[in-house]
Amino acid sequence: MSSLDTYAAKKLAALEARHLRRTLVETAREDGIWVQRAGRKLLSFSCNDYLNLSQHPNVQDAAIAAIREHGAGAGASRLVTGNHPLYAALETRLARLKQTEAACVFGSGYLANLGIISTLIGRNDLVLVDELSHSCILAGAALSGGKMLTFRHNNIEDARALLTQHRASHRHVLIATDGVFSMDGDLAPLHELAALSQEHDAWLLSDDAHGIGVVGGGRGSGFARGGKADIPLQMGTLSKAVGGYGGYLCASQFVIDLIKTRARTFVYSTALPPPTVAAAIAALDIIEQDAALTAKPLQKAKAFTSRLNLREAESAIVPIVLGDTETTLNASRMLEDEGFLVSAIRPPTVPNGTSRLRLTFTAAHPDAEIARLAAIIGERLLVH
């Protein structure tokens, strides 16, 4: 073997020994909740398509119409080929939903955070990050060249102490957090973080990937607890409840204009395909108009946590923390034998010693199957 292959093989063997090697399993989605894997039909509790909009006929029809009219791809960056009217329409809809002046669409949520943070923050600046924030926030902070500090999860007093100690020595400060934490399902204290940011002239960025369409009447985590939180940088994705692909930032017109001229992940990336943009617009129509639909994922998650006497769900995500990696993998296999797809989440996605089953609930999950899943988990995994 070459030295490269030897290196890769050793790394894989080390990961295998710790039950941390990841492999892709052929799995075909039949609709919003059922999948085919190894010849078996499984009910998936691992998908982030919370409103099942990827399968909605209006969304599919919009994508089909766009591909016939505009083609399969965008061709280049929007700054090179020109700003197709579909993109302007999507950004107008996002800004309206989030109650901001403007919006900018990116190729993905990961690209959005890389571009936003590295555009606004430089070497003399500080990024203060909740310790459980998504990997793309950490990557964006590293790319910016600024100093990064983490505060204890959802701990306002720890964030305040760090600001008190470090704010004066930095030109600009960005506070970044998930709105809904992707592995725990809890909500950030966004109103409190907004007030803290204003006290210290810091800029608050909230990643609402798992909030839009699900909490806050569909508007997202910034609207989940009372009125709208004052968040100048509302970032998120179009790949979860919106049912498609892409990322976005909703902010003031000045900020969006700066992002569109300086964010490298926007300037140097080919634009989203037109059918993807059209699908997102159709999905936002549904999210704005169907309050009963947007309420269902959280209702179903709460029904599950109630059956098991767990902390009441705050979002469509419910973790069952088992701790040991091998135990968690075995639990996932056991649930697959029972007809459920529930993925095992392991380090480094979550901290060492906190491997878990991550359950996601969608509007279409049958109540009887939720009850059956809760009974199995309660009887076999949560017995003390």
N, C-alpha and C positions, 0 to 999 in steps of 0.2 A: 504494500500500500504506500501511497505517497504520504508525506508528512502531514498534509492537510487531512487526508482520510484517517490517518492514525489519530490525529487530534480530535476529529469529530467522533470517531468510534469510542475513544476514551471518555469524552464528555457524555455521550449517550449512555455508556455503561454505568457511569457514576450516577446519572439521573435515574436510571432503571433501578439501581440498588436502593435508592431512597423513595421509590414509587412516585417519582416526579417527571418521568418521561411522558410526553404527550404524543398521542397518535390520532390521526384522522380516521373516523369510522364512516363508511358509506351509509348515508341516511337520506332518504327521500321524503320531503314534506308532501303530504297528500292535500292538506288544507291548512287552516290556521293552527290546529292543535294535534292532528294525527300524523304520524310518520311511519315509514317502513324501514326497518333495520334488520338485516340478517334473516329476511323472510318473515319477520313478525311485525304486526301492527302494534305500535306503542302510542300511548297518550303522553304528549310532551309537556312537561312542566319546566322546560329549560329554554324556552324561546322568549325573546324580548318583544315580539309582535303583539303587544298587550291588547290592542283593539282588533286584531286579526285583519287589519286593513290591507295587508299585502295580498289578501285573497278577495277583497271586496270588489264586486263587479264594476262599480263606478271608477275605482282606482285603476283597475286593469284596463278598462275601456279608454281611460284618459291616456294611459301609457301607449296603448296600441294606436290610438289616433295620432299621437305625437310622433311615433316612430315612422308612421306612413307619411306624415307631412314633412317632418324635419330630419328623418334619418336616425340611425342608431347611436351616433356619437356627435360630440360638439366640435371636434376638429382641432381645437387649440384652446389656449387661454382666452378668456373673455376680453382681455385687453388687446389681444391680437386679432381675433376674428370679429370682434364687435359684440355688443351686449344684446343678445337675442331677447325679444320681448317676454318670452316665457320666464327668464330669470328675474326680470324686473317685477313681474307679476307675483312670483313666489316670494321675493323679498318684501314686497308690499304686504302680502298676507301674513308673513311672519311678524313683521313690525306691528301690524294691527293686533294680532293675537297677544303679543307680549307688551303692547302699549308703549312702544318706543317710536322714535322718529324714523329710524331706518334699520336696514338689515343687510348682511352680506352672507352669501351662501358659499361654502367650501366643499371640497371633494369628500371629506369625511369629518367626523367629530374629532378624531385624532389630529388631522391636519389643521383643523380650526384652532385648537388649543396651542399647537406648536406655533402657528402664525400669529395669533393674537398676543400671546405672552411675549414672544421674542420681538414683536413690533413695539410694544408699549414699554418694555423693561430693558434697561441696559446695564452696563458694568457697575455703575454707581448706585444701583437701585436694589430694592429688597423685594423678594416674593415670600409671603407668609402663607403656608399651605396647611390645611387640615391633614393630619397624618394618614388618614384613610382615603385621601383623594385619589382619583383615577390616575393611572400611569401616564396618560397624555398630559396632565397638568404638571407632573414632576418632570416629564421630558421637555415641556415648553419652558419651564423655569430653568432647567439646565442649559437649554439652547440659548436663552437670553443672555447668559453671562453674568447675570445679577447674583446676589447672595440669596440663598434659599434657606429658610428656617421652617420647621414644622411645629404646629401647636397640637396639643392633645385633642383627640377627637371630640368635636362639638363643644369644646371647653372655652367659653368666652373669656373667662378670667385668665387662662393661660395665654390666649391671644393678646389680651390687653397688656399683660406683663411683658411680653416680647416687644410689643409696640412701644411701650414706655421705655424700655431699655435701648431699642435700636432705631426708632423712627428718626431721631434728630440727626443721625449720622448718614442718612440716605436721602438722595434727591427725591425719588419717587418710591412708593410702596404699593404693591398689589397684594390683596388678600384673595386667595383662590380656594374654592371648595366645591365639592359635589353638592347639588341641590338635594338629590336623592342618592344615597350611597349605594353603589351598584352591587356590593357584596353583602351588605347588612340591611338594606331596605329602609333605613331610618332617614329622617329629613334633617338637613342643616338648620340651625337657628338663624335664618337669613335676616329677619327683621333686626335681631340683636347685632349680627355682624355688620349690617348696613349702618346702624347707629354708631358702632365702634369705628367703622371706616371713616365716617364723617368727623368724628371726634379727633382723629389723627391725620386727616387729609390723606387717606389711603383710598385706593380704587378697589371695589369689590367685583370679583368675577365669580359667577355661579354656573357650574356645568349641570344643565338640566336634562341631560340625556334620558334619564329614566323618570322624569317628571312630566314633561309635555304630553298632553293627551290623557293623563292618568290622575293627577292630583290638581287641586286648585281649579276645579271646574274645567279641566282640560288645558288651562293656560300654563300650568306647571308649578314647580315648587315655590317660586317667588310669590304665588298667590294662594298658597295652601293654608296659611294661618292668618286669617283676617284679610285686610286690604293688601294691596300690592307693596312688596318690599322695595325699597329704593336701591336697586341694583343697577349700576351703570353699564355693566357688561353681562348680558344674559346670553350665554352660549348653550348650544345643545346639538342634538343630532336629528336626522330625518330617518334613521334606521331602526328605531324601536317602535313606539306607538304610531308613528307616522307611516310605518310599513315599508319604507323604501331604502334610500341610501343618501348620504351626504351629511354635512354639518352646517352650522350657521352661527352668526353673532347678531344679536339685536342690541342696538345702542343708539347714541345720539348721531345726528348727521355728520358732525365733525369727526367723530371717532370712526364711523364707517368709511368716510372719504379717505381718512388716513390708512385704514386697513386695506382698502382696495388699491392703494398706490404703493404700499410698502410691505405688506405681509407676504413673505416669500412663498408660503404654501398656497397663496391665492394667485400671485403674479405668475409663478412658474409652474402651475398645474393646469392641465386641460380641464375645462369646465365639465360639470356633470352632464351626462347624456340627456338630451331633450325629453325622452320618455320618462326618465327618472324625475325630472323637474315637474312635468305634467302630472305624474302620479302623486307627488307631494302636494300639489295645489288641490287636487281632488280629495286627498286625505284630510287636508286642513278644512275643507268645506264640511266634511262629516264631523270632525272634531268640534267645530264651532256650532254646528246645528243640532247635534245629538247628545244632549246632556246625560240621558239615561245610559247610553253606551259608554261614555267616558267614566261613569261612576262604577261600572261593573267590575273591572279588575280589582279595585280596592275592596269592594264589597265581598268578593269571593276570597281574597286574601284574609280579610277579617273573619270570615266564616271558618276558614282553616285554623287560624290561630286561636279562635274561641274554642274549637273542638279539643285542642291540645293544651289549653290553658297557658299558651305562650303570650309573650308581650304582644299587645294588639298591633296588627300590621299598620304601618303608616304609608305604605306604598304597595305596589304589586309584587314586591320582592320579599320573600321570607326565608331566612337562613336557618338551617338545622346544624348547629356547630357540634361536631363530633370530636374534633381535636386531632386524633391520630390519622395520618394519611391513609394507611392501609385499611383501617376500619372504615373510613369514608368511602374508599373505592369499593369495598365489599358491600357496603350499604347501597351504593348506587347499582351494583350488579343485582342485589336482592330485589330492589324495586323494579329493575328491568324484567326480572323473572315474573313479577306480578303484573307486568304490562304497562309500566310507567318509565318514561325517560326523564331522569333527574340527574343532572351532571354533578360529579364530584369536583369541588373547587379546592385546589391545593396551592401551597406556596410555589412561586413568589406572589401569586395573585392575592393571596391573603397571608397574614403574618404566620410564622412558624407556630405550630401547636393549635391552629384554629381552622384546620381543614373542615369543610362543611359541604352539606347538600344545599344547593341554592335553588329554591323553588320560585318560579315566576307564574303568576296567575293572569289569565286573559279573560276577556269578556265572554268567550265561547266555551270555557271549561264547564262541563256538566256538573251540577251540584252533587249528584250521587257519586260521581267519581272523585270529587274533592273529599267527600265524606269517607270513601273507601281508602283513599290515600292517607288521610289523617289517622284512620283506625290502624292501618298497617304500621305507620311510623310510630304511633303511640305504643302499640303492643310490642314491637320488635326493636325499636331504636331508643326510645325514651323511658324504658323501664328502669327504675332505680332500685 
